Amino acid sequence: MSYNPSLMPLVAITQQAMSEVNRVILDRLQSDVQLIPQLAGHLIAAGGKRLRPMLCIAASMVSSQNIKKPPRAALYLAASVEFIHNATLLHDDVIDSSDQRRGKQTANALWGNEASVLVGDFLFARAFELMVETNDIWVLEKLSLAAAQITEGEVKQMSMLGRPDSQISDYFSVIKGKTGVLFAAAAQTGSKVGGGDSDLCNAFYYYGLALGNAFQIMDDALDYGASQRQIGKDLGDDFSEMKITLPIILAWQESSYKERKFWERTLRAGNQQDGDFEKAREIINKYSCIERSLDFATSEVNRASQAIAVIPKSKLKDALIEAAKFAGLRDS
């Protein structure tokens, strides 16, 4: 019987605080321009795991030693982190010309690219407004840095398009920027507003970074190893967009001359034909690239768990370790 890690322990512990975070989110979505709450609300209401704000809340609870009522500043930070995340999703869907996210039509498919980009900008502005309200310049510095690093990660990913011969180190640089740093900053700043000292804040930073890396590795592996029903988006999006992810890099390293010609045609030249995605999956499976990607994700999960070894044993610590396992071992 396989082990299926769950987010539910963390969800249960943070549920009451997350209800308050959701109220902050709904309040700060308001605008006299009706399209803004309509479009942003479409994305936010579509669900998602809310893992980033949950980590922010959980880290503040650990640091304040109060799982009943996190500091008010933590609620603002959690909402800010969710706004930053959703702003990047709006922009990403425009860049990628995506028409499906979380099993629903994307905002750009419904309202157009211009509206999506501008509402993404609105969410970024709201995020910084919430950061300022924490009255902590250190927190503002860390989240501002994370926002800049997200953009750097996305730009580096663009520079790797169509380059299957990219290095694994380049891939990890990309996922750290586009995913890991926001998880890291969410946990780190949550700890800070909860009263955590520098050692505890650092522990949460590395916990969040490793968890975020594991989450992105799984996301990339699922694009080749899952079904469309599982992932709630168009299967093979990464392949059609010529994105270079870990399964592709691992496959390229093992591929024969003929197989490398296939990758050159489909990814570098962008000349994709019917059946090419199935062929790509066949080569990836031939060299066990999904399983090998999962080994990298498992290493990140272990790093996350080790990072918070300094925290005294508790149900919340157990839930955080379980959340890290979920990030790196989930099937959707």
C-alpha positions as CSV (number, residue, x, y, z in Angstrom):
1,M,0.0,0.0,0.0
2,S,1.6,3.3,-1.1
3,Y,2.0,6.2,1.2
4,N,0.1,9.4,0.2
5,P,1.3,12.4,2.2
6,S,-1.4,15.0,2.9
7,L,-1.7,18.7,3.4
8,M,-4.6,18.1,5.7
9,P,-2.8,18.3,9.1
10,L,-1.4,21.7,8.2
11,V,-4.7,22.8,6.8
12,A,-6.5,21.8,10.0
13,I,-4.0,23.6,12.3
14,T,-4.0,26.8,10.2
15,Q,-7.7,26.7,9.2
16,Q,-9.0,29.5,11.5
17,A,-6.1,31.8,10.7
18,M,-6.5,31.1,7.0
19,S,-10.2,32.1,7.2
20,E,-9.0,35.5,8.4
21,V,-6.3,35.7,5.6
22,N,-9.1,35.0,3.1
23,R,-11.1,37.9,4.5
24,V,-8.0,40.2,4.1
25,I,-7.6,38.9,0.5
26,L,-11.3,39.6,-0.3
27,D,-11.1,43.0,1.3
28,R,-8.0,44.1,-0.6
29,L,-9.4,42.8,-3.9
30,Q,-12.0,45.5,-3.9
31,S,-11.8,48.4,-6.4
32,D,-14.2,50.9,-8.0
33,V,-13.1,49.4,-11.3
34,Q,-15.3,46.3,-11.4
35,L,-13.1,44.3,-13.8
36,I,-10.3,44.2,-11.2
37,P,-12.1,42.2,-8.5
38,Q,-13.9,40.2,-11.1
39,L,-10.8,39.1,-13.0
40,A,-8.6,38.6,-9.9
41,G,-11.4,36.9,-8.0
42,H,-11.8,34.4,-10.9
43,L,-8.2,33.3,-10.4
44,I,-8.2,33.3,-6.6
45,A,-11.6,31.6,-6.3
46,A,-10.3,28.8,-8.7
47,G,-8.7,27.3,-5.7
48,G,-5.1,26.3,-5.5
49,K,-3.6,24.8,-2.4
50,R,-2.8,28.2,-0.6
51,L,0.4,26.5,0.5
52,R,2.5,29.7,0.5
53,P,0.2,31.7,2.9
54,M,-0.3,28.6,5.0
55,L,3.5,28.3,5.5
56,C,3.7,32.0,6.5
57,I,1.0,31.5,9.1
58,A,2.5,28.2,10.4
59,A,6.0,29.8,10.7
60,S,4.5,32.7,12.7
61,M,2.7,30.2,15.0
62,V,5.9,28.2,15.7
63,S,7.9,31.4,16.4
64,S,5.2,33.0,18.6
65,Q,4.5,29.6,20.3
66,N,0.8,30.3,19.8
67,I,-1.2,28.1,17.4
68,K,-4.5,29.7,18.3
69,K,-3.9,33.3,17.2
70,P,-1.0,34.3,14.9
71,P,0.1,38.0,14.9
72,R,-2.0,40.4,12.8
73,A,1.1,41.1,10.7
74,A,1.2,37.4,9.7
75,L,-2.3,37.7,8.2
76,Y,-1.2,40.7,6.2
77,L,2.0,38.9,5.0
78,A,0.1,35.7,4.1
79,A,-2.3,37.7,2.0
80,S,0.6,39.6,0.4
81,V,2.3,36.4,-0.5
82,E,-0.9,35.0,-2.1
83,F,-1.2,38.3,-4.1
84,I,2.4,38.0,-5.3
85,H,1.8,34.4,-6.3
86,N,-1.4,35.1,-8.2
87,A,0.1,38.2,-9.9
88,T,2.9,36.0,-11.3
89,L,0.3,33.4,-12.5
90,L,-1.7,36.1,-14.4
91,H,1.5,37.2,-16.1
92,D,2.7,33.7,-16.7
93,D,-0.5,32.7,-18.4
94,V,-0.2,35.7,-20.8
95,I,3.5,34.9,-21.6
96,D,2.7,31.2,-22.1
97,S,-0.7,31.8,-24.0
98,S,-2.3,29.3,-21.6
99,D,-6.0,28.8,-21.7
100,Q,-6.4,26.5,-18.8
101,R,-5.3,26.6,-15.1
102,R,-6.6,24.4,-12.2
103,G,-9.1,22.9,-14.6
104,K,-10.7,26.3,-15.5
105,Q,-10.3,28.9,-18.3
106,T,-7.5,31.3,-17.6
107,A,-8.2,35.0,-17.0
108,N,-6.4,35.9,-20.2
109,A,-8.6,33.5,-22.2
110,L,-11.7,35.2,-20.7
111,W,-10.7,38.8,-20.5
112,G,-7.7,39.2,-22.8
113,N,-4.0,39.7,-22.2
114,E,-4.0,43.4,-21.5
115,A,-6.5,43.1,-18.7
116,S,-4.7,40.2,-17.2
117,V,-1.3,42.0,-17.1
118,L,-2.8,45.1,-15.6
119,V,-4.7,43.2,-12.9
120,G,-1.5,41.3,-12.1
121,D,0.1,44.7,-11.6
122,F,-2.7,45.7,-9.3
123,L,-2.1,42.6,-7.2
124,F,1.6,43.4,-6.9
125,A,0.7,46.9,-5.7
126,R,-1.7,45.5,-3.1
127,A,0.9,43.0,-2.0
128,F,3.4,45.8,-1.3
129,E,0.8,47.8,0.5
130,L,0.2,44.9,2.8
131,M,3.9,44.5,3.4
132,V,4.2,48.1,4.4
133,E,1.4,47.7,7.0
134,T,3.5,45.2,8.9
135,N,5.7,48.1,9.9
136,D,8.8,45.9,9.5
137,I,11.4,47.1,7.0
138,W,13.3,43.8,7.2
139,V,10.1,42.0,6.1
140,L,9.7,44.4,3.2
141,E,13.3,43.9,2.1
142,K,13.0,40.1,2.1
143,L,9.7,40.0,0.2
144,S,10.8,42.7,-2.3
145,L,13.9,40.6,-2.9
146,A,11.8,37.5,-3.5
147,A,9.6,39.4,-6.0
148,A,12.7,40.5,-8.0
149,Q,14.1,37.0,-7.9
150,I,10.8,35.5,-9.3
151,T,11.2,37.8,-12.3
152,E,14.9,36.8,-12.7
153,G,13.8,33.1,-12.6
154,E,11.2,33.6,-15.3
155,V,13.7,35.5,-17.5
156,K,16.3,32.8,-17.1
157,Q,13.7,30.2,-18.0
158,M,13.0,32.1,-21.1
159,S,16.7,32.2,-22.0
160,M,16.8,28.4,-21.7
161,L,13.8,27.8,-24.1
162,G,14.7,25.3,-26.8
163,R,18.0,24.3,-25.2
164,P,17.7,20.6,-24.1
165,D,21.4,20.5,-23.5
166,S,21.1,22.9,-20.5
167,Q,22.7,22.0,-17.3
168,I,20.9,20.7,-14.2
169,S,22.5,23.5,-12.3
170,D,20.7,26.0,-14.6
171,Y,17.4,24.3,-14.1
172,F,17.8,24.5,-10.3
173,S,18.7,28.2,-10.6
174,V,15.4,28.7,-12.5
175,I,13.2,26.8,-10.1
176,K,14.8,28.6,-7.1
177,G,13.8,31.9,-8.6
178,K,10.4,31.2,-10.1
179,T,9.1,29.0,-7.2
180,G,11.5,28.4,-4.3
181,V,12.2,31.9,-3.1
182,L,8.6,32.8,-2.6
183,F,8.0,29.8,-0.4
184,A,11.2,30.6,1.4
185,A,10.3,34.3,2.0
186,A,6.8,33.3,3.1
187,A,8.1,31.0,5.8
188,Q,11.0,33.3,6.8
189,T,9.0,36.5,7.1
190,G,6.2,34.6,8.9
191,S,8.8,33.5,11.5
192,K,10.1,37.0,11.8
193,V,6.7,38.7,12.6
194,G,6.1,35.8,15.0
195,G,9.2,36.8,17.0
196,G,11.6,34.3,15.6
197,D,15.3,35.0,16.1
198,S,17.7,35.0,13.1
199,D,18.5,31.3,13.4
200,L,14.8,30.3,13.4
201,C,14.1,32.7,10.5
202,N,17.0,31.1,8.6
203,A,15.7,27.6,9.3
204,F,12.3,28.5,7.9
205,Y,13.9,30.2,4.9
206,Y,15.8,26.9,3.9
207,Y,12.7,24.8,4.8
208,G,10.6,26.9,2.4
209,L,13.2,27.0,-0.3
210,A,13.6,23.2,-0.3
211,L,9.8,22.6,-0.2
212,G,9.3,25.1,-3.1
213,N,12.0,23.4,-5.1
214,A,10.4,20.0,-4.5
215,F,7.0,21.4,-5.5
216,Q,8.3,22.7,-8.8
217,I,10.2,19.5,-9.6
218,M,7.0,17.6,-9.1
219,D,5.1,20.1,-11.2
220,D,7.5,19.6,-14.1
221,A,7.6,15.8,-13.8
222,L,3.8,15.6,-13.8
223,D,3.7,17.4,-17.1
224,Y,5.2,14.3,-18.6
225,G,4.1,11.6,-16.1
226,A,0.5,12.4,-15.2
227,S,-2.9,12.6,-16.9
228,Q,-4.7,15.9,-17.8
229,R,-7.3,15.0,-15.2
230,Q,-4.7,14.9,-12.5
231,I,-3.0,18.2,-13.1
232,G,-5.9,20.4,-14.2
233,K,-4.1,21.9,-17.1
234,D,-3.2,21.0,-20.7
235,L,-0.9,18.0,-20.5
236,G,2.3,18.7,-22.5
237,D,2.2,22.4,-22.1
238,D,5.9,22.5,-21.2
239,F,6.8,20.5,-24.3
240,S,4.7,22.6,-26.7
241,E,6.2,25.8,-25.1
242,M,9.7,24.3,-25.5
243,K,10.4,24.8,-21.8
244,I,13.5,22.9,-20.6
245,T,12.7,21.1,-17.4
246,L,14.4,18.3,-15.4
247,P,12.9,15.3,-17.3
248,I,14.1,16.8,-20.6
249,I,17.6,17.6,-19.4
250,L,17.9,14.0,-18.0
251,A,16.6,12.5,-21.2
252,W,18.9,14.6,-23.4
253,Q,21.9,13.4,-21.4
254,E,21.0,9.8,-22.1
255,S,19.6,10.1,-25.6
256,S,21.1,8.5,-28.7
257,Y,22.2,10.5,-31.7
258,K,18.8,9.9,-33.4
259,E,16.9,10.8,-30.2
260,R,18.9,14.0,-29.8
261,K,17.9,14.9,-33.4
262,F,14.3,14.5,-32.3
263,W,14.9,16.9,-29.4
264,E,16.7,19.3,-31.7
265,R,13.7,19.4,-34.1
266,T,10.9,19.6,-31.5
267,L,12.5,21.8,-28.9
268,R,15.3,23.9,-30.5
269,A,13.7,24.3,-33.9
270,G,10.1,24.2,-32.5
271,N,9.0,22.0,-35.4
272,Q,6.4,19.9,-33.6
273,Q,4.1,17.4,-35.3
274,D,1.3,15.1,-34.3
275,G,2.6,12.3,-32.0
276,D,5.7,14.2,-31.0
277,F,4.6,14.6,-27.3
278,E,3.9,10.9,-27.1
279,K,7.3,10.2,-28.6
280,A,8.9,12.6,-26.0
281,R,7.2,10.7,-23.2
282,E,8.4,7.4,-24.7
283,I,12.0,8.6,-24.6
284,I,11.6,10.1,-21.1
285,N,10.2,6.8,-19.9
286,K,12.9,4.8,-21.6
287,Y,15.5,6.5,-19.5
288,S,13.4,6.6,-16.3
289,C,13.6,10.3,-16.2
290,I,10.4,10.8,-14.2
291,E,11.6,8.4,-11.5
292,R,15.0,10.1,-11.5
293,S,13.3,13.5,-11.2
294,L,11.4,12.2,-8.2
295,D,14.7,11.3,-6.6
296,F,15.7,15.0,-6.8
297,A,12.4,16.0,-5.3
298,T,12.8,13.5,-2.5
299,S,16.3,15.0,-1.7
300,E,14.6,18.5,-1.5
301,V,12.0,17.0,0.9
302,N,14.7,15.7,3.1
303,R,16.5,19.1,3.1
304,A,13.2,20.7,4.1
305,S,12.7,18.3,7.0
306,Q,16.4,18.7,8.2
307,A,16.1,22.5,8.0
308,I,13.4,22.6,10.8
309,A,15.1,19.9,12.9
310,V,15.8,22.8,15.4
311,I,12.1,23.2,16.1
312,P,10.8,21.3,19.2
313,K,8.6,18.4,18.4
314,S,4.9,19.2,18.1
315,K,1.8,18.5,15.9
316,L,2.6,21.6,14.0
317,K,6.2,20.5,13.3
318,D,4.8,17.1,12.1
319,A,2.4,18.9,9.9
320,L,5.2,21.0,8.3
321,I,7.2,17.8,7.6
322,E,4.1,16.2,6.1
323,A,3.6,19.3,3.9
324,A,7.1,19.0,2.6
325,K,6.5,15.4,1.8
326,F,3.3,16.3,0.0
327,A,5.1,18.9,-2.1
328,G,7.6,16.4,-3.3
329,L,5.4,13.2,-3.6
330,R,2.0,14.4,-4.7
331,D,0.3,13.1,-7.8
332,S,-1.5,16.3,-8.8
